[in-house]
Amino acid sequence: MNARRLGIAAVLAGAALALAGCERPPIDTVQRGYRGLAMGVVANPRTEAQLLQANYVAPPSSPEPGSGADGGPLASSIYTNVQVLKDLNVAQFSRLMVAMSEWVAPADQACAYCHTPGEELSSDSNYRKVVARQMLAMTRHINSSWKPHVAATGVTCYTCHRGNAVPKYTWTQAPAQDLGSNFAGNRDGQNAPSMVVGLTSMPNDPFTTYLNEHATNIRVISATALPAGSTRNIKQTEASYGLMIHMSNALGQNCTFCHNSRSFAEWNQSTPQRATAWHGIRMVRDLNEQYLKPLTSVFPANRKGPLGDVAKVNCETCHQGAYKPLLGQSMLPDYPELAPAAPAATAAPAGPAAPVAK
């Protein structure tokens, strides 16, 4: 009898363990393509409620000031060392500074987080002020030059920071693998489970490979038949899958949000979201190279990664589990100071024409 009870307990324990990774009902599904093509999207009402709460946007604490004489003279004519927000009047400038302290600075520091107490506001002795200036330039650059990705929704400081001094989701380059006595060679970060790639065995640092200026093209299917002329291998395929898992987690969607499961490589069978993602990948590369890497000498050592590089952005920095950051809520109408009317000199690249490496 005892043996039977132990056997039943073992079976129940095994079943409980097997079901531990499953979600309890009710679960909603939405069909995004023809039946039989695995094009369904699964949604959990409980996590959807949590997502709504995490992406709540509070109304602005102060009304938008008037332009021109209504808002006073240009801030750059009153304050010294204004380098980015030269087009704002005093009222607009002051309002944005207050908003930034709410979005980014710790509550017990406020303005003192970027401005050194006892020094002139124009002083650049606090590295955080230098970083904030660069981030303001980056935000305006996104809103003016990367509309193919952010559209009219745009971004603000809050999109990434959400009340945190440092955005919750960033990345730095992973240290080189210690081979030791591993005669099989470099594992390239494989079989070292990480949340970055959904705890899979895929290479756990796809960002260094794909989200830098001289990034590798993302393509897992060779354009020529094997064995002649093929330029893609399993290692490249698995690295690409690692990045795709990150994007899936960052957006809270599965592969069919961008791809048709009938043929993942075909652009003419993909959803419109794939083109938006194409621009997003290039936007992230642009931001990392033009705005974040130049800050390497500005950040102190404790704000850098193990290899001495600065924290950089990826898809999750803005999206944070939502298919659109803040579930598509735009803060720009409330903070037009971050959306200059004049377009920037550089523009986003033209969209992909099938077939193009993602």
C-alpha positions in Angstrom: 0.0 0.0 0.0 2.8 2.4 0.9 4.5 1.7 -2.3 1.3 2.4 -4.2 0.8 5.7 -2.4 4.4 6.6 -3.1 3.9 5.8 -6.8 0.7 7.9 -7.0 2.5 10.8 -5.2 5.4 10.5 -7.7 3.0 10.6 -10.6 1.2 13.7 -9.2 4.4 15.4 -8.5 5.6 14.7 -12.0 2.4 16.0 -13.5 2.6 19.2 -11.3 6.1 19.8 -12.5 5.2 19.2 -16.1 2.3 21.7 -15.8 4.3 24.3 -13.8 5.2 26.2 -17.0 1.6 26.2 -18.3 -0.8 29.1 -17.8 -4.1 28.3 -16.2 -7.3 29.2 -18.0 -9.0 31.2 -19.2 -6.7 32.1 -22.1 -7.8 34.1 -25.1 -6.6 33.5 -28.7 -6.8 35.6 -31.8 -6.4 34.2 -35.3 -4.1 36.3 -37.4 -3.9 34.2 -40.5 -5.3 31.2 -42.3 -6.2 28.2 -40.2 -3.5 25.5 -39.8 -0.6 27.9 -40.2 0.1 28.4 -36.5 -0.8 32.1 -36.8 -2.7 32.4 -33.5 -1.9 35.0 -30.8 -2.4 33.9 -27.2 -3.4 36.4 -24.6 -3.7 35.9 -20.8 -6.3 38.3 -19.3 -4.4 38.4 -16.0 -1.1 39.5 -17.6 -3.0 41.9 -19.8 -4.3 43.6 -16.7 -0.8 43.8 -15.2 0.4 45.3 -18.5 -2.2 48.0 -18.4 -1.2 49.0 -14.9 2.5 49.0 -15.8 1.9 51.3 -18.8 -0.3 53.8 -17.0 0.6 57.4 -18.0 -0.3 60.1 -15.5 -1.7 63.4 -16.9 0.8 66.3 -17.0 1.3 68.0 -13.7 1.3 71.5 -15.3 -0.4 72.9 -18.4 1.5 73.6 -21.6 2.7 77.2 -21.6 2.1 79.6 -24.4 4.5 80.3 -27.2 6.3 83.4 -28.1 5.7 86.4 -25.8 3.1 84.4 -23.8 5.9 82.2 -22.5 8.6 84.8 -22.1 11.9 85.2 -23.9 13.9 82.3 -25.2 15.5 80.3 -22.4 18.9 80.5 -24.1 18.8 84.3 -23.8 18.3 84.1 -20.0 20.3 81.0 -19.1 23.8 80.3 -20.1 25.1 77.0 -21.6 21.8 76.0 -23.1 22.9 73.8 -26.0 19.9 71.7 -27.1 16.7 73.4 -26.1 17.6 76.8 -27.7 14.2 77.1 -29.3 12.1 76.9 -26.1 10.9 80.0 -24.2 11.5 80.3 -20.5 8.1 78.8 -19.5 8.5 75.8 -21.9 12.1 75.2 -20.7 11.2 75.4 -17.0 8.2 73.1 -17.4 10.3 70.5 -19.2 12.9 70.6 -16.5 10.2 69.9 -13.9 8.8 67.0 -15.9 12.3 65.5 -16.3 12.9 65.6 -12.6 9.6 63.7 -12.1 10.4 61.2 -14.9 14.1 60.5 -14.1 15.5 62.0 -10.9 15.1 60.2 -7.5 12.4 62.0 -5.4 14.8 63.0 -2.7 17.2 64.7 -5.1 15.0 66.3 -7.9 17.1 69.1 -9.6 20.2 68.2 -7.5 20.4 64.9 -9.3 21.8 66.7 -12.4 22.8 70.1 -11.0 25.5 70.3 -8.3 24.2 72.2 -5.2 26.1 75.4 -4.6 27.2 75.7 -8.3 25.7 77.7 -11.1 23.0 75.9 -13.1 25.2 76.3 -16.2 28.0 74.1 -14.6 28.7 70.8 -16.3 30.6 69.4 -13.3 27.9 66.8 -12.7 28.2 64.0 -15.3 24.5 63.4 -15.2 23.8 66.8 -16.6 26.0 66.1 -19.6 24.2 62.7 -20.1 20.8 64.4 -19.8 21.7 66.9 -22.5 22.7 64.1 -24.8 19.5 62.2 -24.1 17.4 65.3 -24.9 19.2 65.5 -28.2 18.6 61.8 -28.8 14.9 62.1 -27.9 14.4 64.9 -30.4 16.4 63.0 -33.0 14.0 60.0 -32.6 10.9 62.1 -32.9 12.1 63.9 -36.0 14.2 61.4 -37.9 12.7 58.0 -37.0 9.0 58.4 -37.7 9.0 55.2 -39.8 9.3 53.5 -36.5 7.8 55.7 -33.8 5.3 57.4 -36.2 3.3 60.3 -34.6 3.4 58.6 -31.2 7.0 59.5 -30.6 8.9 59.1 -27.3 9.7 61.2 -24.2 12.2 60.6 -21.4 9.4 58.7 -19.6 9.1 56.1 -22.4 12.3 54.5 -21.2 12.8 55.8 -17.6 9.4 55.3 -16.1 10.4 57.1 -13.0 13.8 55.4 -12.7 17.1 57.3 -12.7 18.5 54.5 -15.0 16.2 52.8 -17.5 15.3 49.3 -16.3 16.2 47.5 -19.5 19.6 48.2 -21.1 22.6 46.1 -22.1 26.4 46.1 -22.0 28.7 43.7 -23.8 29.1 40.3 -22.3 32.6 39.3 -21.1 34.5 36.8 -23.2 33.9 33.2 -22.3 36.6 31.5 -20.1 37.4 28.5 -22.2 39.5 26.8 -19.6 40.1 23.2 -20.6 37.2 23.3 -23.1 38.7 21.5 -26.0 35.5 22.0 -28.1 36.2 25.8 -28.5 34.1 28.9 -27.9 30.4 28.2 -27.2 29.5 31.8 -28.2 27.3 32.1 -25.1 25.3 29.0 -25.9 24.0 26.6 -23.3 24.3 29.4 -20.7 20.6 30.2 -20.1 19.8 33.9 -19.8 16.5 35.8 -19.7 17.8 37.8 -22.6 17.0 34.8 -24.9 14.1 33.4 -22.9 16.3 30.9 -20.9 17.0 29.0 -24.1 20.3 27.6 -25.2 20.7 30.3 -27.9 23.7 32.7 -27.8 22.9 35.0 -24.9 24.4 38.2 -26.2 22.7 38.9 -29.6 23.0 42.7 -29.0 26.7 43.0 -29.6 26.3 41.1 -32.8 23.2 42.9 -34.2 22.6 46.2 -32.4 25.8 48.0 -33.2 26.7 50.2 -36.2 28.6 47.5 -38.1 26.1 44.9 -37.2 25.7 41.5 -38.9 22.7 41.2 -41.2 19.9 39.2 -39.7 19.1 36.3 -42.1 18.8 32.7 -41.2 18.0 31.3 -44.7 20.6 31.3 -47.4 19.7 32.8 -50.7 21.3 29.9 -52.6 20.8 26.1 -52.5 23.3 24.0 -50.5 26.1 23.1 -50.9 27.3 25.7 -53.4 27.3 29.4 -52.5 25.7 29.2 -49.1 26.8 31.9 -46.8 24.6 31.1 -43.8 25.4 28.5 -41.1 23.7 27.1 -38.0 25.7 29.4 -35.7 24.4 32.5 -37.5 20.9 31.0 -37.4 21.0 30.4 -33.7 22.3 33.9 -33.0 19.5 35.4 -35.1 17.0 33.3 -33.1 18.4 34.7 -29.9 17.6 38.2 -31.1 14.2 37.2 -32.3 13.4 35.7 -28.8 14.5 39.0 -27.2 12.2 41.0 -29.6 9.3 38.6 -28.9 9.7 39.1 -25.1 10.2 42.8 -25.4 7.0 43.3 -27.4 5.0 40.6 -25.6 4.1 39.0 -28.9 5.0 35.8 -30.7 6.8 35.4 -34.1 3.6 35.8 -36.1 3.3 39.4 -35.0 5.8 40.2 -37.8 6.1 37.0 -39.8 3.9 34.6 -41.7 4.6 31.1 -40.4 4.2 29.8 -43.9 7.5 31.4 -44.9 9.3 33.4 -42.3 11.7 34.9 -44.8 9.2 36.2 -47.4 8.6 40.0 -47.0 5.5 39.9 -49.3 3.8 37.5 -46.9 4.8 39.3 -43.7 2.7 41.6 -41.6 3.2 45.4 -41.7 4.7 45.2 -38.3 7.8 43.6 -39.8 8.7 46.7 -41.7 8.2 48.7 -38.5 10.6 46.4 -36.7 13.1 46.7 -39.6 13.3 50.4 -39.0 13.3 49.8 -35.2 16.5 47.7 -35.4 18.2 50.4 -37.4 17.0 53.1 -35.1 18.5 51.2 -32.1 21.8 50.8 -33.9 21.8 54.5 -34.8 21.1 55.6 -31.2 23.8 53.3 -29.7 26.4 54.6 -32.1 25.6 58.3 -32.2 24.3 59.1 -28.7 25.3 56.4 -26.2 28.8 55.2 -27.1 30.1 58.8 -27.3 29.3 59.0 -23.5 31.9 56.3 -22.7 34.4 58.9 -21.3 31.6 60.7 -19.4 30.2 57.9 -17.3 32.1 56.8 -14.2 33.4 53.2 -14.0 30.5 52.1 -11.7 28.0 53.0 -14.5 29.7 50.9 -17.1 29.6 47.2 -18.0 32.3 44.7 -17.1 34.2 45.5 -20.3 34.1 49.2 -19.7 31.3 50.0 -22.3 28.3 52.2 -21.5 24.8 50.9 -21.1 23.0 50.8 -24.5 19.4 50.4 -25.7 17.6 47.5 -27.2 13.9 46.8 -28.0 12.9 46.2 -24.4 14.3 49.6 -23.3 11.2 51.3 -24.7 8.7 48.5 -25.2 9.0 46.8 -21.8 6.6 43.9 -22.7 4.1 46.0 -24.8 3.7 45.7 -28.5 3.8 49.5 -28.5 5.6 51.5 -25.8 3.1 52.6 -23.2 0.5 50.7 -25.2 0.6 53.4 -27.9 -0.3 56.3 -25.6 1.5 59.4 -26.9 2.9 61.9 -24.5 4.1 64.3 -27.2 0.9 66.3 -27.4 1.4 67.1 -23.7 5.1 67.7 -24.1 5.7 69.3 -27.6 9.0 70.6 -26.3 10.5 67.2 -27.2 9.1 67.2 -30.8 10.8 70.0 -32.7 8.9 71.0 -35.8 12.0 71.1 -38.1 13.2 67.7 -39.2 16.7 66.7 -38.4 19.4 66.6 -41.1 19.7 62.8 -41.1 16.8 60.7 -42.2 15.9 57.1 -41.6 16.9 54.7 -44.4 14.3 53.6 -47.0 12.2 50.6 -46.1 13.1 47.1 -47.1 12.4 45.7 -50.6 12.0 41.9 -50.6 14.1 40.1 -50.1 16.3 42.1 -47.8 18.2 41.0 -44.7 16.3 42.0 -41.6 
